[in-house]
Amino acid sequence: MQIQKLYGGWAFAAIFFVHGINMAAQVDTTRMHELEGVEVVAKARPAVMRSAAPLQLMDRKGIEQLGMQDLSDVIKRFAGVTVQDYGGVGGLKTVSVRSLGAKHTAVSYDGVTVTDAQSGQVDISRFSLDNVETVSLSIGQADDIFQTARMYASAGALSIRTAKPTFEGKSFNLMAKVKGGSFGLINPSVRYEQRLGSRWAATGYAEWLSSDGDYPFTLKNGELITEEKRRNSDVKNLRLEGNVYGDFGKGGSLKAKVYYYDSERGLPGSVILYSNTAAERIWDNNFFVQANYENRLSQLWKVRADLKYNYSFTRYLDVSKKYSSGYQEDLNTQNEYYGSAGVLYQPFACFSVSLNTDLSRAQLVNNYTDSPQPKRWTSLTALAVQYKSSRLTATASLLGTYISDEVKQGDRPEDRKRLSPAVSLSWRPWEEQGFRVRASFQDAFRVPTFTDLYYLRMGNTNLKPEKATQYNLGLTWSGDPWVFRFLSLSADAYYNKVSDKIVAIPTLYIWKMMNMGEVDMAGLDANLHAEFALPFGMALAASAAYSYQYAIDVTDPEAKNYKDQIPYTPRHAGSASLSLENRWLNVGYSLVAAGDRYALPQNIESNRIEAYVEHTLSANRTFTVKGKWKIRVQGEVVNLTDKMYDVIQYYPMPGRSWRLSVSLQY
C-alpha cells in the first residue's frame, strides 16, 4: 500500500537533523524514538503501474483463474514477448523480449539468474509452474536497485518466484497433484512444507513428467493435404527441489535452494518434403545449489549476498548413415561458480544508493576434437541511485563489465571491458490521480557465447560484443471508476537499436560467426486489466495485451532483405483472457495470437509463416473436506479450434488437446 507524505517537510527535516547528530556524535543507534502512527488513506496501487520501466506480472491467483499449466503459457500473455516454441510437451522454449533475442533476456529463479555459457539462452520448459508463486517480466532499468549485478546486465529480465510457505497455525502443509492428458501425458507432483521451530521452515518438491508426444498434424503441400503424426517426440523428466528459510532476527534472513533436473527426450526435427523420420535424442542433467542472505543492519544500511554452484551436462546422439561411424555423439559439461554481494545505503526515506558486485567462473568441457575447453571469468559491478516518493521515482545506474577467457589450446578473444548506463523515471502529475508518465533508457550488450566463439570451425574468436540501446516512453493509469472493482491501462512506445549483431555468414567453404548485423526496432506494447464484482458473490476478471513490433534489418542497403522484418518477429501479436469466479464452477478462457512471420531474413512468400490464434478453455472447482482438506479439480481444452500452425517453421504445434488434474491440499 502506498503511503503518501510519510514524512512532511518539518518531520523530514527533523529526522535528517537527528540522523546527522547521531552520525556525528557516534551515539548508540539502538536508542530510537517511536513516531506516532500515520493513517493511510491512499488506495493500494499495483507495483506494475508505479514502475518506471515496463513491468508485467502474473501471480498464483491469476494462474489458477485461467487454468494455466505451463510456464510458457504465462509468458505468452505478456506484451512484447516472443516465445520460440519447437512444439510438443518437451520442446525447447526460449524467451525473447522486444525482438532483441533470447540471449538478451535474463532468467532469474528466486533472485539468482540461470545461465548457460555454451548457448547463452535458457530453456524455460525445465521449470514447473506448479511450484511458482509469481512470474514477472521487466524491460530496461528496474525499480529494484538492490539486486544482483547480473540483473542490470540484460535488456529484459524474466523473474520466477517459487511459493514461500505460510502455516496459519499448522506445523506442516502438504500438496499432491496428478495431471494427465493427451499424447500420453502423465504428470504427478508433491510438495511438502515443514515448520522448523518459530523461525525456520523447509520445503520439498518432486515432479515426474512423461509423454509420448506423438501428436497428429496436418501437412500441406500446395493442394495436397495429408494427415501425419509427429515422431520421436517423447519426453521423460524428473524435477526435485528443496528449500530452507531461516530468520536470525537481527542477524538477518537466509534462503537456500537445491535443484535437480533430469531429462531424456527425442528431437522430432523439422518436417520437410514429407520427411517425418528422426532419430536424434538428447539427455539433459542440471544441478544447482544457491543461497541468499540479507540483513538490515540499521535504518541506514542493508546488505545481501548470494552464492551459487551450477552443473549442467548435455548428451546429444544422432544415429544415421550420413556419419562414417554410423552415429554422432556430443558430450558437453558446464560448471559455474558464482558469487554476488550488495550493500544498500538509505540516508533518507526517499533516497537510496546501492552497490552490487558479481564474480563468476564458467567452464565448458566437451568431446570435440581439438576443443579449446574454454573458461570464462566475469566481473560485474553496478552502482545505482534512486529517489522515490509518492509521486516521483527516478533511478540511475552504471554497470561495469570485465570478462576474460582462458583456453586450453587455440586462440582466445581479447578481454572485454565496458560501462553501461541506464536511467528511468516515473512521475504522477496530479496528487489524487492514478495516472503516471514513465520513461527509461538502457545501454546493454551481450558477450559472444562459447558456441559463438569456439564451436568447431564456425566459431570466431574475433567477435565483438553485441550492443543494444533501449528507449521507452509510456503512460499508465489505474483506479476503480464506475462499475469496475479495479481497472488498469498501460501503453509503452519504444525504440531499440542493435549493432554488431552476431550472425552466421557463409564464407568460401564453411559458415562463420560474424559481427555483420544491425537492426532497428520500434514498437508499442499495451496492457489492460479489469475486475468486476457481480451479484451472488461472483467476480469477473478480464485482461488483454497487444504488441506492435517493427523490427527491420538495416545492415546492408544493397542486400535483398534490407529493411525487411527480422525472422520470427510478427508485426502484430496479442493475448486476451476472461475468468469468472463463482461458488459453483470457475471458468477461464484465453487466446494467444500472432501475425504473419518470416523464417528467413528475406520477406518473400516461401519464407512466410501464417498467422494463428490459439484458444484455451478451462474450468475448475475446489471442494473443502472437514475444514482442512482442499480438493481441486481442473480441466482444460487447449487449442480449442484445432488450429494447425507453426511457431518455428516446419515444427508443427499440437492440435486440440485436453488435460485433467486433481490436487489435494492440507
NORBEL-V865042 format. One record per helix or strand of 3 or more residues. SS is the DSSP state (a for helix, b for strand). FROM is the first residue (numbers start at 1). LEN is the number of residues. If there is no record, write none. Layout:
BEGIN
ss={SS;SS}
from={FROM;FROM}
len={LEN;LEN}
END
This chain:
BEGIN
ss={a;a;b;a;a;b;b;a;b;b;a;b;a;b;b;b;b;b;b;b;a;b;b;b;b;b;b;b;b;b;a;b;b;b;b;b;b;a;b;b;b;b}
from={9;47;55;60;71;81;93;102;105;112;124;132;149;156;172;185;200;216;224;235;249;253;280;301;327;351;375;392;416;436;450;466;484;511;539;572;586;605;612;629;646;657}
len={17;4;5;6;5;5;5;3;5;3;3;8;4;7;10;12;12;6;6;13;3;15;17;19;22;16;14;15;12;11;5;14;23;23;15;10;9;3;14;10;3;9}
END
